[in-house]
């Protein structure tokens, strides 16, 4: 089946479809959140603060999320994290639509979303192994990356149009509803078709992971590169928002379109990655970095 072989797994097909809608909603909310912050404060500083509040928990608590993945039923944990994210999005939507939104509301729910993502991300990655098995995992990762980037392609443009027509609240509402489909997909998972392996202690897994990275200079180099690029490099989300609004003086529709255009390159890379999964290596990563 080649590039699409992970679709032979029923559970993967169900989750892939639900995540497609959720990815669109996630990117739509990202655009709406940035636009809402500028509407409330007209400040790039607040945009940076909210971004930090949303992503700081991922930096500090992802290891705890990995421990949760080892200890609890991953499917049920993902149901809880998606429920939390959905409630957060719907809460902001309600506050916006009733014209009661304040900047501290945005900051609070961004932080709560980040806390949920700190748990969701490692659990989701671990759950992917159970959904397709180790043999099909590289293919599933490539397909999920494509799914994510298609959402990145559609979501910002859609959100820009929704904001221009109805305001930011509708984008939050759309994202909140999209989480319901993920929860329903998780409920419909057949646990007897999962590839479940014997559990190891979290400390053992962490030691094994560190030893593996230490023995692979190529992987270590990639991780170091990613660390410096993400820590000290340009934040495209903030940069694009300020360029579209402050420099080019464009509206929500144009800002959303800019986000969708930037996704074209990411989507192309994801598709190529899925097709070349056996040919990847340090040189492949370096070429992609350029």
C-alpha positions as CSV (number, residue, x, y, z in Angstrom):
1,X,0.0,0.0,0.0
2,X,3.1,2.3,0.1
3,X,2.5,5.8,1.3
4,X,-1.0,5.0,2.6
5,X,-0.4,1.7,4.3
6,X,-1.3,3.0,7.8
7,X,-4.9,3.3,6.6
8,X,-5.2,-0.5,6.8
9,X,-5.7,0.0,10.5
10,X,-9.3,0.9,11.3
11,X,-8.4,2.8,14.4
12,X,-6.0,5.0,12.5
13,X,-8.5,5.9,9.8
14,X,-11.0,7.0,12.4
15,X,-8.5,9.1,14.3
16,X,-7.0,10.6,11.1
17,X,-10.5,11.8,10.0
18,X,-11.3,13.4,13.4
19,X,-7.9,15.0,13.7
20,X,-8.2,16.5,10.3
21,X,-11.1,18.6,11.4
22,X,-9.5,19.3,14.7
23,X,-6.3,20.5,13.1
24,X,-8.2,22.9,11.0
25,X,-9.9,24.2,14.1
26,X,-6.6,24.5,16.0
27,X,-5.0,26.6,13.3
28,X,-8.2,28.7,13.0
29,X,-8.1,29.4,16.7
30,X,-4.5,30.3,16.5
31,X,-5.2,33.1,14.0
32,X,-8.3,34.2,15.9
33,X,-6.4,34.3,19.2
34,X,-3.7,36.5,17.7
35,X,-6.2,38.8,16.1
36,X,-8.3,39.0,19.3
37,X,-5.2,40.0,21.3
38,X,-4.5,42.8,18.9
39,X,-8.1,43.9,19.1
40,X,-7.9,44.1,22.9
41,X,-4.5,45.6,23.4
42,X,-3.0,46.6,20.0
43,X,0.3,45.4,21.5
44,X,2.8,42.9,20.1
45,X,4.1,42.6,23.7
46,X,0.9,41.0,24.9
47,X,1.0,38.8,21.8
48,X,4.4,37.5,23.0
49,X,3.2,37.1,26.6
50,X,0.2,35.0,25.6
51,X,2.3,32.9,23.3
52,X,4.8,32.3,26.2
53,X,2.0,31.4,28.6
54,X,0.6,28.9,26.1
55,X,3.9,27.1,25.3
56,X,5.8,27.4,28.5
57,X,3.9,24.5,30.1
58,X,4.9,22.2,27.2
59,X,8.6,23.0,28.0
60,X,8.3,22.3,31.7
61,X,5.7,19.6,32.0
62,X,6.0,17.4,28.9
63,X,8.1,14.9,30.9
64,X,5.2,14.6,33.4
65,X,3.0,14.0,30.4
66,X,5.2,11.2,29.3
67,X,4.9,9.6,32.8
68,X,1.1,9.9,32.6
69,X,1.3,8.1,29.2
70,X,3.2,5.2,30.9
71,X,0.8,5.0,33.9
72,X,-2.7,5.5,32.6
73,X,-4.9,4.4,29.8
74,X,-3.8,6.6,26.9
75,X,-7.2,6.7,25.1
76,X,-8.9,7.9,28.2
77,X,-6.2,10.5,28.9
78,X,-6.6,11.9,25.4
79,X,-10.4,12.1,25.8
80,X,-9.8,14.2,28.9
81,X,-7.2,16.5,27.3
82,X,-9.5,17.1,24.3
83,X,-12.4,17.7,26.5
84,X,-10.4,20.3,28.4
85,X,-9.2,22.0,25.2
86,X,-12.8,22.0,23.9
87,X,-14.1,23.7,27.1
88,X,-11.3,26.3,26.9
89,X,-12.2,27.2,23.3
90,X,-15.9,27.3,23.9
91,X,-15.4,29.5,27.0
92,X,-13.4,32.0,25.0
93,X,-16.0,31.9,22.2
94,X,-18.8,32.6,24.7
95,X,-16.9,35.5,26.3
96,X,-16.2,37.0,22.8
97,X,-19.7,36.5,21.5
98,X,-21.2,38.1,24.6
99,X,-18.7,40.9,24.5
100,X,-17.3,40.2,27.9
101,X,-13.8,39.2,26.9
102,X,-10.8,40.7,28.6
103,X,-7.1,40.1,28.0
104,X,-6.7,38.2,31.2
105,X,-9.3,35.7,30.0
106,X,-7.2,35.1,26.9
107,X,-4.1,34.7,29.0
108,X,-5.7,32.3,31.4
109,X,-7.2,30.0,28.8
110,X,-4.0,30.1,26.7
111,X,-2.2,28.8,29.8
112,X,-4.8,26.2,30.4
113,X,-4.5,25.1,26.8
114,X,-0.8,24.8,27.2
115,X,-1.1,22.7,30.3
116,X,-3.4,20.3,28.4
117,X,-1.1,20.2,25.5
118,X,1.9,19.3,27.7
119,X,0.0,16.2,28.6
120,X,-1.7,15.6,25.3
121,X,1.4,15.7,23.1
122,X,3.5,12.9,24.7
123,X,0.4,10.8,25.3
124,X,-0.7,11.2,21.7
125,X,2.7,10.3,20.3
126,X,2.9,7.2,22.5
127,X,-0.7,6.3,21.5
128,X,0.3,6.4,17.8
129,X,2.5,3.3,18.4
130,X,-0.5,1.4,19.9
131,X,-2.7,2.4,17.0
132,X,-0.5,1.3,14.1
133,X,2.3,-0.7,15.7
134,X,6.0,-0.1,15.4
135,X,6.3,-1.4,11.8
136,X,3.9,1.3,10.4
137,X,4.8,4.0,12.8
138,X,7.2,6.0,10.5
139,X,4.5,6.0,7.8
140,X,1.8,7.1,10.3
141,X,4.0,9.9,11.5
142,X,4.4,11.1,8.0
143,X,0.7,10.9,7.3
144,X,-0.2,12.7,10.6
145,X,2.3,15.4,9.7
146,X,0.6,15.8,6.3
147,X,-2.8,15.9,8.1
148,X,-1.5,18.6,10.5
149,X,-0.1,20.7,7.6
150,X,-3.3,20.4,5.6
151,X,-5.1,21.8,8.6
152,X,-2.4,24.6,8.7
153,X,-3.2,25.3,5.1
154,X,-7.0,25.5,5.5
155,X,-7.4,26.8,9.0
156,X,-5.8,30.2,8.9
157,X,-7.5,31.2,5.6
158,X,-10.9,29.9,6.9
159,X,-10.4,31.8,10.2
160,X,-9.5,35.0,8.4
161,X,-12.7,34.8,6.4
162,X,-14.8,34.0,9.5
163,X,-13.2,36.9,11.5
164,X,-13.9,39.3,8.6
165,X,-17.5,38.2,8.4
166,X,-18.5,37.4,12.0
167,X,-15.6,38.3,14.4
168,X,-13.1,36.1,16.3
169,X,-15.7,34.3,18.4
170,X,-16.9,32.0,15.6
171,X,-13.3,30.6,15.1
172,X,-13.1,29.7,18.7
173,X,-16.6,28.1,18.5
174,X,-15.6,26.1,15.5
175,X,-12.5,24.8,17.2
176,X,-14.4,23.9,20.4
177,X,-16.9,21.9,18.4
178,X,-14.1,20.1,16.4
179,X,-12.8,18.6,19.7
180,X,-16.1,16.8,20.0
181,X,-15.3,14.7,16.9
182,X,-11.9,13.7,18.3
183,X,-13.6,12.6,21.5
184,X,-16.2,10.5,19.6
185,X,-13.4,9.0,17.5
186,X,-11.5,8.0,20.7
187,X,-14.7,6.5,22.1
188,X,-15.1,4.3,18.9
189,X,-11.6,2.9,19.1
190,X,-11.5,-0.9,19.3
191,X,-9.0,-1.6,22.1
192,X,-8.6,-5.2,21.0
193,X,-7.0,-3.9,17.7
194,X,-4.4,-1.8,19.6
195,X,-0.7,-2.9,19.6
196,X,-0.2,-2.7,23.4
197,X,3.3,-3.6,24.7
198,X,4.3,-4.5,28.3
199,X,4.7,-1.3,30.4
200,X,8.1,-0.1,31.7
201,X,8.7,2.3,34.4
202,X,9.0,6.0,33.4
203,X,12.5,6.3,34.8
204,X,13.6,3.3,32.8
205,X,12.2,4.7,29.6
206,X,13.8,8.1,30.3
207,X,17.2,6.5,30.9
208,X,16.8,4.3,27.7
209,X,15.9,7.4,25.7
210,X,18.9,9.4,27.0
211,X,21.2,6.5,26.3
212,X,19.9,6.1,22.8
213,X,20.3,9.8,22.0
214,X,23.8,9.8,23.5
215,X,24.7,6.9,21.2
216,X,23.3,8.7,18.1
217,X,25.3,11.9,17.4
218,X,23.1,12.6,14.4
219,X,19.9,12.6,16.5
220,X,21.7,14.7,19.2
221,X,22.7,17.2,16.6
222,X,19.2,17.5,15.3
223,X,17.8,18.0,18.9
224,X,20.4,20.7,19.6
225,X,19.6,22.5,16.4
226,X,15.9,22.4,17.1
227,X,16.5,23.7,20.6
228,X,18.5,26.7,19.5
229,X,16.2,27.4,16.5
230,X,13.0,27.4,18.6
231,X,14.5,29.2,21.6
232,X,16.4,32.0,19.8
233,X,15.0,32.0,16.3
234,X,12.2,34.1,14.8
235,X,8.7,33.3,16.0
236,X,6.8,33.2,12.8
237,X,3.4,33.4,14.4
238,X,4.1,36.7,16.1
239,X,6.2,38.0,13.2
240,X,3.5,37.3,10.6
241,X,0.8,38.9,12.8
242,X,2.7,42.1,13.3
243,X,3.8,42.3,9.7
244,X,0.3,41.8,8.3
245,X,-1.3,44.3,10.7
246,X,1.3,46.9,11.6
247,X,3.5,47.0,8.5
248,X,1.1,46.2,5.7
249,X,-2.0,47.4,7.4
250,X,-4.1,44.4,6.2
251,X,-7.3,43.0,7.6
252,X,-8.2,39.6,9.0
253,X,-8.9,37.9,5.7
254,X,-5.4,38.9,4.3
255,X,-3.7,37.9,7.6
256,X,-5.4,34.5,7.5
257,X,-4.4,34.0,3.8
258,X,-0.8,34.7,4.8
259,X,-0.9,31.9,7.3
260,X,-2.3,29.5,4.7
261,X,0.3,30.4,2.1
262,X,3.1,29.7,4.6
263,X,1.7,26.2,5.1
264,X,2.2,25.3,1.5
265,X,5.9,24.7,2.1
266,X,5.3,22.7,5.3
267,X,2.7,20.5,3.6
268,X,5.1,19.8,0.7
269,X,7.8,18.8,3.1
270,X,5.5,16.5,5.0
271,X,4.4,14.7,1.8
272,X,8.0,14.2,0.7
273,X,8.9,13.0,4.2
274,X,6.2,10.3,4.1
275,X,7.4,9.0,0.8
276,X,11.1,9.1,1.7
277,X,10.8,7.6,5.2
278,X,13.5,4.9,4.6
279,X,15.9,7.4,3.0
280,X,16.0,9.9,5.8
281,X,19.3,10.7,7.5
282,X,21.4,13.6,8.9
283,X,21.9,15.0,5.4
284,X,18.2,14.9,4.7
285,X,17.6,16.9,7.9
286,X,20.3,19.4,7.1
287,X,18.9,20.0,3.6
288,X,15.5,20.5,5.0
289,X,16.8,23.0,7.5
290,X,18.3,25.1,4.7
